Amino acid sequence: MNQLDSLRQFTAVVADTGDFRQLAQFQPQDATTNPSLILKAVQKPEYAPLLAQTVAAHRGRPLDEVADRLLVRFGCEILALIPGRVSTEVDARLSFDENATYTRAERLIELYQAEGVPVERVLIKIAATWEGIRAAERLQRRGINCNLTLLFAFCQAVACGQAKVRLISPFVGRIYDWHKARAGSAWDEAAHAGANDPGVQSVTRIFNHYKRFGIATEVMGASFRNTGQIAALAGCDLLTISPDLLARLAESRAPLPRALDAAAARQLDLPAASFGADEEAAFRFALNEDAMATEKLAEGIRAFVADAKKLDALLQQ
């Protein structure tokens, strides 16, 4: 059994890509996209017709609507190849606007429904800002499931759980990147591998907290730099993995045992934590106290905004 098949025994495997032509060989349960992945895909020759068709079919419509229609077009193509759900992201420029995020999410769902896609097959991806979490809470009450992304801090995860968000995507690789860059020449790769990786430790803490306190929100580790990080989180509810790393897992026959265990987590002696809808000040202070999370959240939003603008430019050509 290769490592990818071993991983599937404990964890739902999700493909992290906009390049849907790569999906069939890995047979993922779900798939995730983001503005950067879609931008990368539409610049490949094989996807140029899809971009051109979308622009031609909706010429004269507002640019933000055309962009959403392109995202939904990719999502529909992906859903034709997988049995589960696709995550489609709200424009990152709305990350600090609760009402605008809510409204854009509604439109994405309406566009999917117009294509005959059931609401339960879509996760609306939203940055885990305070405003994003509040918008997701409202959407969840309407039966629209959300995937809270750019999640780096424990307080973000706690707030998402209390908001009854369907799924969160804590970022492993970007946390690892921050700590490695901060340590500089003092970084010891071997000492920070596997369970000692700071990104792995962050997701493990969130997973254990959710399971210990019966929080139903699904944990999907994301943003991996190597297969060791993935192996160290085997047993997590879901892991979203790039095609390159999926291929490496499929090529390896090394043992891949369970690392996270929900039953064991339920027995842990952990402190309760709260960052509910009436605790905005406490949430913002906790996020501010986490330098890594503050920096990576801001950096991530800026990067997604930059790629959204580049996608806009392509749509206007």
Residue pairs with C-beta under 8 A, 6 or more apart in sequence:
1 253
2 249
2 250
2 251
2 252
2 253
3 227
3 231
3 249
3 250
3 252
3 253
3 254
3 256
4 13
4 26
4 246
4 249
4 250
6 234
6 255
6 256
6 257
7 13
7 230
7 231
7 234
7 239
7 249
7 256
9 258
10 234
10 235
10 258
10 260
11 233
11 234
11 235
11 236
11 237
11 238
11 239
12 29
12 30
12 84
12 237
12 238
12 239
13 26
13 28
13 29
13 238
13 239
13 241
13 246
14 28
14 29
14 30
14 31
14 32
14 84
14 220
14 238
14 239
14 240
14 241
15 22
15 23
15 26
15 28
15 30
15 31
15 32
15 82
15 240
15 241
15 243
15 246
16 31
16 32
16 37
16 222
16 240
16 241
16 242
16 243
17 23
17 31
17 32
17 33
17 37
17 41
17 242
17 243
18 33
18 34
18 37
18 38
18 39
18 40
18 41
18 42
18 74
19 37
19 40
19 41
19 44
19 47
19 243
20 31
20 41
20 74
20 77
20 78
20 81
21 46
22 243
23 31
23 78
23 81
23 82
24 81
26 243
26 246
26 247
26 250
28 82
28 84
28 246
29 82
29 83
29 84
29 238
30 82
30 84
30 85
30 86
30 87
30 123
30 238
30 240
31 78
31 82
31 84
31 85
31 86
31 87
32 86
32 87
32 123
32 125
32 147
32 169
32 220
32 222
32 240
33 71
33 74
33 75
33 78
33 86
33 87
33 88
33 89
33 125
34 89
34 125
34 149
34 304
35 89
35 91
35 92
35 304
35 307
35 308
35 311
36 303
36 304
36 307
38 70
38 71
38 74
38 311
39 307
39 310
39 311
39 314
41 47
41 74
42 48
42 50
42 51
42 70
42 311
42 314
43 314
50 70
50 73
50 74
50 77
51 70
51 314
51 315
53 73
54 66
54 69
54 70
54 73
54 315
55 66
55 315
57 69
58 65
58 66
58 69
61 69
63 312
63 315
63 316
64 91
64 104
65 107
66 315
67 91
67 308
67 311
67 312
67 315
68 104
68 107
68 108
68 111
69 111
70 311
70 315
71 88
71 89
71 108
72 88
72 108
72 111
72 112
72 115
75 86
75 88
75 112
75 117
75 122
76 112
76 115
76 117
78 86
79 86
79 117
79 121
84 121
85 120
85 121
85 122
85 123
85 145
86 121
86 122
86 123
87 122
87 123
87 124
87 125
87 147
87 149
88 108
88 112
88 122
88 123
88 124
88 125
89 124
89 125
89 126
89 149
89 304
90 101
90 104
90 105
90 108
90 124
90 125
90 126
90 127
91 104
91 308
92 127
92 301
92 304
92 305
92 308
93 305
93 308
94 100
94 101
94 104
95 101
95 126
95 127
95 129
95 131
95 132
95 301
96 129
96 131
97 131
98 131
98 132
98 134
98 135
98 138
99 135
101 126
101 131
101 132
101 135
102 135
102 138
102 139
105 124
105 126
105 135
105 139
105 144
105 146
106 139
106 144
108 122
108 124
109 119
109 122
109 124
109 144
112 119
112 121
112 122
113 119
119 143
119 144
119 145
120 145
122 145
123 145
123 146
123 147
123 166
123 167
124 136
124 139
124 144
124 145
124 146
124 147
125 146
125 147
125 148
125 149
125 169
126 132
126 133
126 135
126 136
126 146
126 147
126 148
126 149
127 148
127 149
127 150
127 297
127 300
127 301
127 304
128 148
128 149
128 150
128 151
128 156
128 159
128 160
128 168
128 297
129 297
129 301
130 159
130 280
130 283
130 284
132 148
133 148
133 156
133 159
133 160
133 163
133 165
134 163
134 277
136 146
136 148
136 160
136 163
136 165
137 163
137 164
137 165
137 277
139 145
139 146
140 146
140 163
140 164
140 165
140 166
145 166
145 167
146 165
146 166
146 167
147 165
147 166
147 167
147 168
147 169
147 220
148 156
148 160
148 165
148 167
148 168
148 169
149 168
149 169
149 171
149 222
150 169
150 171
150 296
150 297
150 300
150 301
150 304
151 157
151 160
151 168
151 169
151 170
151 171
152 170
152 171
152 174
152 175
152 202
152 290
152 292
152 293
152 296
152 297
153 286
153 287
153 290
153 292
153 293
153 294
153 297
154 202
154 205
154 206
154 209
154 273
154 286
154 290
155 273
155 275
155 283
155 286
155 287
155 290
156 168
156 287
156 293
157 168
157 170
157 206
157 209
157 210
158 209
158 273
158 274
158 275
159 275
159 276
159 283
160 168
160 217
161 168
161 209
161 210
161 213
161 215
161 217
162 274
162 275
162 276
162 277
163 277
164 216
164 217
165 217
166 217
166 218
167 217
167 218
167 219
167 220
167 238
168 206
168 217
168 218
168 219
168 220
169 220
169 221
169 222
169 223
169 240
170 202
170 203
170 206
170 219
170 220
170 221
170 222
171 199
171 222
171 223
171 296
171 300
172 197
172 199
172 200
172 202
172 203
172 221
172 222
172 223
172 224
172 225
172 229
172 233
173 199
173 223
173 224
173 225
173 229
174 199
174 223
174 296
174 300
175 198
175 199
175 202
175 292
175 296
176 192
176 197
176 198
176 199
176 225
176 229
177 225
178 198
178 292
178 295
178 296
179 187
179 192
179 198
179 292
180 187
180 192
192 198
193 228
194 200
194 228
194 231
194 232
195 201
195 204
195 232
195 259
197 228
197 229
197 232
199 223
199 229
200 229
200 232
200 233
203 219
203 221
203 233
203 236
204 233
204 260
206 219
207 219
207 233
207 236
207 237
207 260
207 262
207 265
208 260
208 265
208 268
208 270
209 215
209 270
209 273
210 217
210 219
210 265
211 262
211 265
211 266
212 265
212 266
212 268
212 270
213 270
213 272
218 237
218 238
219 236
219 237
219 238
220 236
220 237
220 238
220 239
220 240
221 229
221 230
221 233
221 236
221 238
221 239
221 240
222 239
222 240
224 230
224 239
224 241
224 242
224 245
226 245
227 245
227 248
227 249
227 252
230 239
230 241
230 245
230 249
231 256
231 259
232 259
233 239
233 259
233 260
234 256
234 257
234 258
234 259
234 260
235 258
235 259
235 260
235 261
235 262
236 260
241 249
249 256
275 282
275 283
275 286
287 293
287 294
287 297
288 294
